[in-house]
């Protein structure tokens, strides 16, 4: 006969075994996501709630849009990623290469609250926030705030500026902004390449990861950067004396998207994750923490967030380059950048 303590221990062992088995079989969602504060705020606003609701675990792989596009191509329709955060121009490119799964809007409970502009007409990707390429400056070093892209050419900023490499969204968009300002078009970037060469020469770095800029501002190695308002907002919250400027010519709008790569192992779970990101609560949290413009129409912003994110006048004045034209031109522009601009 088993005594009461023995029975208790046996029951506890069985329960522990069941819990272990459940944990061992918990579904895992592999998400390709931008690093730094972006990933941390995603954990706080989306990932934690998703894991709580589904019992699944999220494994993050950090990278840039171009790195994720290359990874999706390399796996040729058998991706080891379930959900990927990526710029909409590269999402458009992957769509044309038939490397994305179709996203079933009918299975997204929050779809009705999301702006129709957020959905790709072919349902291959969904824009989950609005961002921008803007000017960010250190208020202790720059006493007269810049107002135009042309201000970055001022001699006093030589060696105190940072711009992005073309492999990142800001680098590409700054090139396009200069090209547009100089009268060029997406069919001809000659003016843009000539305009960016002196700035690249005077730049402290052609950064490839957005959070590289934080340490440069911390060490006062730069006074200005062509950067992102969401990253700047996070840095301001941590005490850096920064300010965001939407240039009078118009900032370049960023429409980061979520995609499910072709051959993803957990497409149904991926849809649930995307649905969580689009929820009003998730969007509001991310807008306030990450300074990301919401696409859920039921979200209202605090005054603080509204001063930083693309919102009302700053959003209306933004330039949104045609993603199909950008996707078509990017391979050749990248080769040219390596020949003429990169160090």
C-alpha positions in Angstrom: 0.0 0.0 0.0 1.2 3.5 -0.9 1.3 5.9 2.0 -0.2 9.4 1.8 3.1 11.1 1.4 4.1 8.6 -1.3 0.8 9.1 -3.1 1.3 12.9 -2.9 4.8 12.5 -4.3 3.6 10.2 -7.1 0.9 12.7 -8.0 3.3 15.5 -8.0 5.6 13.6 -10.2 2.9 12.9 -12.7 1.8 16.5 -12.7 5.4 17.7 -13.2 5.7 15.2 -16.1 2.6 16.5 -17.7 3.8 20.1 -17.4 7.1 19.1 -18.8 5.5 17.4 -21.7 3.3 20.4 -22.4 6.2 22.7 -22.3 8.2 20.4 -24.6 5.4 20.4 -27.2 4.7 24.2 -27.0 4.6 25.6 -30.5 7.5 27.9 -31.4 7.0 30.9 -33.7 10.3 32.1 -35.3 10.1 35.9 -36.0 12.6 37.9 -38.0 12.6 41.3 -36.4 14.7 44.5 -36.2 17.0 44.7 -33.2 17.6 47.0 -30.3 14.8 49.0 -28.8 12.5 47.8 -31.6 12.7 44.2 -30.4 12.5 45.1 -26.8 9.3 47.2 -27.2 7.8 44.5 -29.4 8.3 42.1 -26.5 6.5 44.4 -24.2 3.6 45.4 -26.6 3.0 42.3 -28.7 5.1 39.2 -28.0 4.2 38.8 -24.3 0.5 39.1 -24.9 0.7 36.7 -27.9 2.5 34.1 -25.8 0.0 34.5 -23.0 -3.0 34.0 -25.4 -1.6 31.2 -27.4 0.7 29.3 -25.1 3.3 29.4 -27.9 6.9 30.7 -27.6 8.4 33.3 -29.8 12.0 32.9 -30.9 13.5 36.1 -32.3 16.1 36.4 -35.1 17.5 39.9 -35.4 18.4 41.6 -38.6 17.6 44.3 -41.2 15.1 44.3 -44.1 17.8 43.5 -46.7 19.2 40.6 -44.5 15.7 39.1 -44.2 15.0 39.4 -47.9 18.3 37.6 -48.6 17.4 34.9 -46.1 14.0 34.3 -47.6 15.5 34.0 -51.1 18.2 31.7 -49.9 15.7 29.2 -48.4 13.8 29.1 -51.7 10.3 28.6 -50.4 11.2 26.6 -47.4 11.8 29.3 -44.9 12.9 28.8 -41.3 11.1 32.1 -40.4 7.4 32.2 -39.7 6.9 36.0 -39.6 9.2 38.7 -40.8 9.4 42.4 -40.3 10.5 44.1 -43.5 10.3 47.3 -45.5 7.3 47.3 -47.9 9.5 47.9 -50.9 11.4 44.6 -50.2 8.1 42.9 -49.4 6.9 44.0 -52.8 10.0 42.5 -54.4 9.5 39.2 -52.6 5.9 39.2 -53.6 6.9 39.5 -57.3 9.3 36.6 -56.7 6.4 34.4 -55.3 8.3 33.9 -52.0 5.4 35.0 -49.7 2.3 33.3 -48.4 -1.1 34.9 -48.9 -2.4 36.5 -45.7 -6.0 35.6 -45.1 -7.7 38.8 -43.9 -10.8 36.9 -42.9 -8.8 35.2 -40.1 -7.6 38.5 -38.7 -10.1 39.7 -36.0 -8.7 43.2 -36.1 -8.7 43.7 -39.9 -11.9 45.8 -39.8 -10.2 48.4 -37.6 -7.1 48.7 -39.7 -6.7 51.4 -42.4 -7.3 49.9 -45.9 -4.0 51.5 -47.0 -2.2 49.0 -44.7 -3.1 46.0 -46.8 -1.3 45.0 -49.9 -3.9 44.6 -52.7 -2.7 41.0 -53.2 -2.7 40.2 -49.5 0.9 39.3 -49.5 1.9 41.8 -46.7 0.4 44.1 -44.2 1.9 47.5 -43.1 1.8 47.5 -39.3 3.1 51.0 -38.6 4.1 54.2 -40.2 7.6 55.6 -39.8 9.9 58.0 -41.6 13.5 58.9 -42.5 14.1 62.2 -40.8 16.9 64.4 -39.4 17.7 63.9 -35.7 20.1 66.3 -33.9 21.7 66.8 -30.6 20.3 69.9 -29.0 23.4 70.5 -26.9 25.6 70.7 -30.1 23.2 72.2 -32.6 21.8 75.5 -31.6 20.0 76.4 -34.8 17.7 73.5 -35.6 18.0 72.2 -39.2 14.8 72.6 -41.3 15.9 71.1 -44.7 17.9 68.3 -46.1 20.2 71.0 -47.5 21.3 72.0 -44.0 23.3 68.8 -43.7 25.8 70.2 -46.2 26.8 73.0 -43.8 30.6 73.0 -43.2 30.3 72.8 -39.5 28.6 69.4 -39.7 31.5 67.8 -41.6 32.7 64.9 -39.5 29.7 65.3 -37.1 27.1 63.6 -39.3 26.0 60.0 -39.7 24.0 58.6 -42.6 22.8 55.1 -43.4 24.2 52.6 -45.8 21.9 51.7 -48.7 21.4 48.2 -47.2 19.2 50.0 -44.6 16.0 51.8 -45.2 17.2 55.3 -44.1 20.3 55.1 -46.4 18.2 54.2 -49.4 15.5 56.7 -48.6 17.9 59.6 -48.0 19.5 58.8 -51.4 16.0 59.0 -53.0 15.1 62.2 -51.1 18.2 64.0 -52.3 17.6 62.7 -55.9 14.0 64.0 -55.8 15.2 67.4 -54.3 17.7 67.7 -57.1 15.1 67.1 -59.8 15.7 63.4 -60.4 13.2 60.6 -60.6 13.1 56.9 -59.7 14.0 56.1 -63.2 17.2 58.1 -63.0 19.2 58.5 -59.7 22.3 60.3 -61.2 21.4 63.5 -59.3 21.0 61.6 -56.0 24.3 59.8 -56.3 26.2 63.0 -57.0 24.4 64.8 -54.1 25.1 62.1 -51.5 28.8 61.5 -52.3 30.1 64.6 -50.3 27.8 63.8 -47.4 29.0 60.2 -47.3 32.6 61.4 -47.4 31.9 63.7 -44.4 29.9 61.1 -42.5 31.3 59.5 -39.4 29.9 56.2 -40.6 27.5 54.7 -43.1 25.7 52.7 -40.5 24.0 49.4 -41.2 22.1 48.8 -38.0 19.9 51.6 -36.6 21.0 51.3 -33.0 24.6 52.0 -33.9 23.6 55.7 -33.9 22.7 55.6 -30.2 26.3 55.1 -28.9 27.6 57.8 -31.4 25.2 60.3 -29.9 26.1 59.2 -26.4 29.8 59.8 -27.0 29.1 63.1 -28.8 30.9 61.7 -31.9 28.0 63.0 -34.0 25.7 66.0 -33.8 23.2 65.0 -36.5 22.0 61.8 -38.1 19.6 60.8 -40.9 17.7 58.4 -38.7 14.3 57.3 -37.6 11.8 59.1 -35.2 11.0 55.9 -33.4 14.6 55.2 -32.5 15.1 58.9 -31.6 12.0 58.8 -29.3 13.4 55.7 -27.5 16.8 57.4 -27.1 15.1 60.6 -25.8 13.2 58.5 -23.2 16.6 57.2 -22.0 17.9 60.8 -21.5 19.7 61.7 -24.7 19.2 65.4 -25.6 17.8 64.8 -29.1 15.1 66.4 -31.3 13.4 65.2 -34.4 13.0 67.3 -37.6 10.7 66.6 -40.5 12.5 68.4 -43.4 10.4 71.1 -45.2 10.8 69.1 -48.4 9.0 66.3 -46.7 10.4 63.3 -44.8 10.4 60.0 -46.6 7.7 57.8 -45.4 8.5 54.3 -44.2 5.8 51.6 -44.2 7.3 48.6 -42.5 5.4 45.4 -43.2 4.8 42.0 -41.8 5.1 39.0 -44.1 4.8 35.2 -43.9 7.5 33.7 -46.0 6.7 30.9 -48.4 7.1 27.5 -46.7 6.8 28.9 -43.1 6.3 26.0 -40.7 3.5 27.7 -38.6 1.4 29.9 -40.9 -1.7 29.6 -38.8 0.2 30.7 -35.7 1.8 33.5 -37.8 -1.6 34.9 -38.5 -2.4 35.1 -34.8 0.8 36.9 -34.2 0.1 39.5 -37.0 -3.4 39.9 -35.5 -1.9 40.7 -32.1 0.4 43.3 -33.6 -2.6 44.9 -35.3 -4.8 45.0 -32.2 -5.8 48.4 -30.8 -4.0 47.7 -27.5 -0.9 46.5 -29.2 -0.8 49.4 -31.6 -1.4 52.0 -28.8 1.3 50.4 -26.7 3.8 50.4 -29.6 3.0 53.9 -30.6 3.7 55.2 -27.1 6.7 53.1 -26.4 8.3 52.8 -29.8 6.9 56.1 -31.4 5.5 54.1 -34.3 2.6 55.6 -36.2 -0.5 53.3 -35.7 -2.4 51.8 -38.6 -5.3 50.7 -36.3 -7.8 53.6 -36.7 -9.1 53.2 -33.1 -5.8 54.4 -31.6 -5.4 57.9 -30.4 -1.9 59.3 -29.4 -0.6 61.3 -26.5 0.7 64.7 -27.2 4.3 63.5 -26.6 4.0 60.7 -29.1 2.2 63.0 -31.6 5.2 65.3 -31.6 7.6 62.5 -32.7 5.7 60.1 -34.9 4.4 60.8 -38.5 1.1 62.4 -37.5 -1.3 64.8 -39.1 0.7 67.6 -40.9 4.1 65.7 -40.7 2.4 62.6 -42.2 0.5 64.5 -44.8 3.7 66.1 -46.0 5.7 62.9 -46.3 6.8 61.5 -49.6 5.9 57.8 -50.1 8.0 56.4 -53.0 6.3 53.8 -55.2 7.4 50.5 -53.6 7.3 48.7 -56.9 9.6 51.2 -58.6 11.9 51.1 -55.6 12.0 47.3 -55.6 12.7 47.2 -59.3 15.6 49.7 -59.0 17.2 48.6 -55.8 19.5 45.8 -57.1 21.2 48.2 -59.6 21.2 51.1 -57.1 23.0 48.9 -54.5 25.7 47.9 -57.0 26.2 51.5 -58.0 26.4 52.5 -54.3 29.1 49.9 -53.7 31.1 51.3 -56.6 30.6 55.0 -56.0 29.7 55.7 -52.4 30.7 52.8 -50.0 34.2 53.0 -48.4 
